[in-house]
Amino acid sequence: MFLFLNLQEFARRNGFGAGDGSGNRLQKATEWMCKILPFWPLEHYKRTNELVRKHGVTSVWGIAGLGKSSLVRSEYYGTLFAAPGEFTKYSWVDVPNPFDLVEFARRLFLYFHSDDNQKRKTAAISMVEEGQDPIQGCRKLLGAGKCLIVIDDVRSAEDWDMIRDTFLSYLSNDSSMVVITSKAAVGRRCVNNDESSMIHINGLDADTAFRLFHEVCCLLRNVLSCSSALSYYVYPIICTSEFMIHK
């Protein structure tokens, strides 16, 4: 739980203070899709795309550092462009650590309003001034439309059980909820051991990893000027990668 000394601090904490420059979800999606460098195998993209659009709960699991969240976010944002009317509500929730159900609900509730900073600010202030319960607020929103929800970094079965027992029965039948976790047991528990509703993200093989490294080096070549201090260290790496890729 978080305590705020005043409403201004609460507003700043939630990303809508004066001059914060935060944009709506579509703007952030555009920025993300322009900067992300795809590197996962094609079957990972296809499978993740299927899970994002599948009704009910699905899970994506794999060890930390493999880019699970980036992969899911690419497909999450991709729905805004490929099928803008497929879902009526979106929310991406980073699970608080340590887990706190009320804080989780607060994040879920506020992100539902991320397309409209004024609504988001009003919702946040109402939690302070009027004592609005974010859990009840989330329950109403979950049943009021077709939702796409991503829950990122569920660390234990106990945390998932609390989320499931509190919210899942309120989720409309045509909504989708994707759970990202680093633990296979948690991933299976989320989908009741239904293998068709989960995907295991593996590390890249050596050839794919090296080709990705080469692509990044090529991007750096275009970005860095020869006179920059950083290029003094990076340029030899670029040359080495080009030599090895053509061996």
C-alpha positions in Angstrom: 0.0 0.0 0.0 1.1 3.6 -0.7 0.4 6.7 1.4 0.5 10.1 -0.3 1.0 13.4 1.5 -1.4 15.3 -0.8 -3.4 14.9 -3.9 -0.8 16.6 -6.1 1.7 13.9 -5.1 -0.9 11.2 -5.8 -1.5 12.6 -9.3 2.2 12.9 -10.0 2.7 9.3 -8.8 0.1 8.1 -11.3 1.5 9.9 -14.3 -0.7 12.9 -15.0 1.0 15.7 -13.2 1.5 19.1 -15.0 3.7 18.8 -18.0 4.1 15.0 -17.8 3.8 14.6 -21.5 2.0 11.3 -21.3 0.0 10.3 -24.3 -2.9 8.0 -24.9 -2.6 4.3 -25.5 -2.6 4.5 -29.3 0.2 7.0 -29.2 2.2 4.8 -26.9 1.4 1.8 -29.1 2.7 3.7 -32.2 5.9 4.6 -30.4 6.4 1.0 -29.3 5.8 -0.6 -32.7 8.2 1.9 -34.3 11.1 1.2 -31.9 10.8 -2.5 -31.2 13.2 -4.8 -33.1 11.4 -8.2 -33.7 13.7 -11.2 -33.0 11.5 -14.0 -31.8 10.8 -17.0 -34.0 7.7 -16.6 -36.2 5.9 -19.4 -34.4 6.2 -17.4 -31.1 4.5 -14.5 -32.8 1.7 -16.6 -34.2 1.1 -18.5 -31.0 1.1 -15.3 -28.8 -1.3 -13.6 -31.3 -3.6 -16.6 -30.9 -3.4 -16.4 -27.1 -4.1 -12.7 -27.0 -7.3 -13.2 -28.9 -8.4 -16.3 -27.2 -11.3 -15.9 -24.8 -10.6 -16.6 -21.1 -7.3 -16.9 -19.4 -4.0 -17.8 -21.2 -0.4 -17.8 -20.0 3.0 -17.1 -21.3 6.0 -18.4 -19.3 9.7 -18.7 -19.5 12.8 -17.8 -17.5 13.5 -14.1 -16.8 15.2 -12.0 -19.4 13.9 -13.7 -22.6 11.6 -10.9 -23.6 8.3 -12.4 -22.7 6.7 -9.1 -21.8 8.0 -7.4 -25.0 6.6 -10.2 -27.1 3.2 -10.0 -25.5 3.2 -6.2 -25.6 3.9 -6.3 -29.4 0.8 -8.4 -29.9 -1.2 -6.4 -27.3 -0.4 -3.1 -29.1 -0.8 -4.9 -32.5 -4.5 -5.4 -31.8 -5.0 -1.7 -31.7 -3.9 -1.5 -35.3 -4.9 -4.8 -36.8 -8.3 -5.1 -35.1 -9.1 -1.7 -33.4 -12.7 -2.7 -32.6 -12.0 -6.2 -31.3 -11.8 -5.1 -27.7 -13.6 -2.3 -25.9 -11.3 -2.1 -22.9 -7.6 -2.6 -22.4 -5.4 -2.8 -19.3 -1.8 -3.8 -18.7 -0.9 -4.5 -15.1 2.6 -4.9 -13.6 2.1 -7.0 -10.5 3.3 -5.1 -7.4 6.2 -6.7 -5.5 5.5 -7.6 -2.8 2.1 -8.5 -3.9 -0.8 -6.3 -2.6 -4.3 -7.0 -3.9 -5.6 -3.4 -3.4 -2.5 -1.9 -5.1 -3.0 -4.4 -8.0 -6.6 -3.4 -8.3 -5.6 0.3 -8.3 -3.2 -0.2 -11.2 -5.8 -2.3 -13.1 -8.5 0.3 -12.6 -6.4 3.3 -13.6 -5.0 1.7 -16.7 -8.5 1.1 -18.0 -8.7 4.9 -18.2 -5.2 5.4 -19.8 -6.8 6.7 -23.1 -8.2 9.7 -21.2 -5.9 11.5 -18.8 -8.7 13.5 -17.3 -10.8 10.4 -16.6 -7.7 8.7 -15.1 -7.1 11.7 -12.9 -10.7 11.8 -11.8 -10.6 8.1 -11.0 -7.4 8.4 -9.0 -8.6 11.4 -7.0 -11.9 9.7 -6.2 -9.9 6.9 -4.5 -8.5 9.5 -2.1 -11.3 12.0 -1.6 -14.2 9.6 -1.7 -12.6 6.4 -0.6 -13.6 4.5 -3.7 -12.7 0.8 -3.6 -10.6 0.0 -6.6 -11.6 -3.7 -6.4 -15.2 -2.9 -6.8 -14.4 -0.4 -9.6 -12.5 -3.1 -11.5 -15.3 -5.6 -11.1 -17.8 -3.3 -12.7 -15.4 -2.5 -15.6 -14.6 -6.2 -16.2 -18.2 -7.1 -16.8 -19.1 -4.0 -18.9 -17.3 -4.8 -22.1 -14.9 -7.0 -24.0 -11.6 -6.6 -22.3 -8.0 -7.4 -23.1 -6.0 -7.6 -19.9 -2.3 -8.5 -19.5 -1.1 -9.3 -16.0 2.7 -9.1 -16.1 5.0 -11.0 -13.7 2.8 -13.2 -11.5 5.4 -14.7 -9.1 3.5 -17.3 -7.2 0.4 -19.5 -7.3 -0.9 -17.8 -4.1 -0.8 -14.4 -5.9 -2.6 -15.8 -8.9 -5.2 -17.5 -6.6 -6.0 -14.1 -5.0 -6.3 -12.4 -8.4 -8.5 -15.2 -9.8 -10.8 -15.4 -6.8 -11.3 -11.7 -6.6 -11.8 -10.8 -10.3 -12.2 -13.7 -12.7 -15.8 -14.4 -12.1 -16.6 -10.8 -13.1 -14.8 -11.1 -16.4 -17.1 -11.1 -19.4 -17.1 -14.4 -21.4 -15.7 -12.8 -24.6 -12.8 -11.1 -22.8 -9.1 -12.2 -22.8 -6.7 -12.3 -20.0 -3.0 -13.1 -20.6 -0.8 -13.9 -17.6 3.0 -13.6 -17.9 5.1 -15.5 -15.4 8.6 -17.0 -15.1 7.4 -20.1 -13.4 5.9 -23.1 -15.3 3.8 -24.2 -12.3 2.2 -20.8 -12.2 1.6 -20.7 -15.9 -0.1 -24.1 -15.8 -2.2 -23.2 -12.7 -3.5 -20.1 -14.5 -5.0 -22.2 -17.3 -5.9 -25.3 -15.2 -3.1 -27.4 -17.0 -4.6 -26.7 -20.4 -1.5 -26.9 -22.6 -3.4 -25.3 -25.6 -3.8 -22.1 -23.6 -0.2 -21.5 -22.8 3.1 -20.9 -24.5 6.7 -21.5 -23.3 9.1 -18.9 -24.5 12.6 -20.4 -25.1 15.9 -18.7 -25.5 17.1 -17.9 -29.0 19.4 -20.4 -30.7 23.0 -19.3 -31.5 22.4 -18.4 -35.1 19.3 -16.4 -34.4 21.0 -14.6 -31.5 24.0 -13.7 -33.6 21.9 -12.4 -36.5 19.9 -10.2 -34.0 23.2 -8.9 -32.7 24.3 -8.1 -36.2 21.0 -6.2 -36.9 21.5 -4.1 -33.8 25.1 -3.3 -34.9 23.8 -2.2 -38.2 21.3 0.1 -36.5 24.1 1.5 -34.4 26.1 2.2 -37.5 23.3 4.3 -38.9 22.7 6.1 -35.6 26.2 6.9 -34.4 28.4 9.4 -36.1 32.1 8.6 -36.6 33.1 11.5 -34.4 31.1 10.4 -31.4 33.0 9.1 -28.4 30.8 6.0 -28.3 31.6 5.0 -31.8 35.2 4.6 -30.8 34.2 1.5 -28.8 31.2 0.3 -30.9 32.7 0.6 -34.4 35.1 -2.4 -33.9 32.2 -4.5 -32.7 30.2 -3.6 -35.8 33.1 -4.5 -38.1 33.6 -7.8 -36.3 30.0 -8.7 -36.6 30.0 -7.9 -40.3 33.1 -10.1 -40.8 31.6 -13.0 -38.9 28.2 -12.8 -40.6 29.8 -13.1 -44.0 32.2 -15.9 -43.2 
